[in-house]
Amino acid sequence: MIILDGLDEISTARLDIFELLGNLSSDVGRIKTLFASREESDIGYYLQHFEKLSIAARSSYLRLYVASEIETRIRKRQLRIHDPDLKEEIMKRLIDKADGM
């Protein structure tokens, strides 16, 4: 079994690597593979014959997690935020930039 995470972070010889990965599972049953990545067109093209499964987090879950982490850090005095608008802006940016991670 081969598990690779972060395919979208590959920069050197990217297309060659995707082509190689696409050919890995052609010998059905012998090699099991799992590739994890953000969705990008070149990755989708080279790995199109693989089954796709979306595991992106929902923004409502991310919001709960981020809010909880901020509150925990405020309580532990690791983070000091006196302005509720700033707290909301931090949460919004973290959630928006998470892009489903």
N, C-alpha and C positions, 0 to 999 in steps of 0.2 A: 504494500500500500504506500502511495506517495501523497503527501498533503503539502500543498504550497499556498501560502498566504501572501497577499500584497502584490499580486501580479501587476497591478497598476503602478507600482513603484519601480518597476524595472525600466532602466533607461538605456543601458548598453546592449546592443544586439537584440533588441526587443522582439522584432519580427521573427528572427531566427529561433529565438527561444519559444515563442508561441507556436511556431510551426512544429518544432520538436515535441512540445507538450501535446499538441493536437494529434500527433502520430503515436504517442505513448500507449494509448488505450486501444489501438487498432487490433491488438491481439486479445480479443475478448476473453475475459475471465482470468487472465493471468496477472494483469496489473490493474489494481484499483486506484483511482485517482480522485482527489478532491482539490479543486482550485478555488481560492477566495480572492475577490477583487471588487473594487468599485466597477460599475458598468462603464466600459469604454468601447468605442466602436471597433477598434482593431482587435481587441481581446475577443469581443463577441464574434467577429468574423472568423478568426482562426480556431475558436473553440465552439463553433456553432453546432456541432453534432453532439455536444455534451448536454446533459440535462441541466437546466438552470433552476436555482432556488434563491429567492430573495429573502435575505435575513435582516433587512434594514429596520432599524428601530423606528417606532412611531414617535412623532414629535411629542405626543402626550406623555409617553413613557420617559422620553428624554427630559421633558420639562420637570416631571416629578423627581427624577434622579438629580438633575442640576440644582433644583430648589433644595433638596435634601442635603446635598453636598455643601451648598453655600451656608445653609443654616447650621450644619455641623461645624464648619470652619469658623463661623461667627461665634458659636457657643464655646469653642475651644480657644478662641482669641487668636486664631491663625489668620483671620480676615476681619478687617474693620470697614464696615460700610454704614455710614450714617444717613445716606440719602436713599430713600426707597426707589427713586427713579433710576439711580445708578445701579442698584441691585437688579432691577428689571431689565436695564440695558445690557448688563453682563449676561443675564440669563438668555435674553433674546439672541445675542451674538453667538454665544456658545452653541445654542440649539440650531441656529441657522447654519453655522459653519460646520457642524457635525456631519451634515449631509448623510444622515441615516446610519452613521456608524454606531 
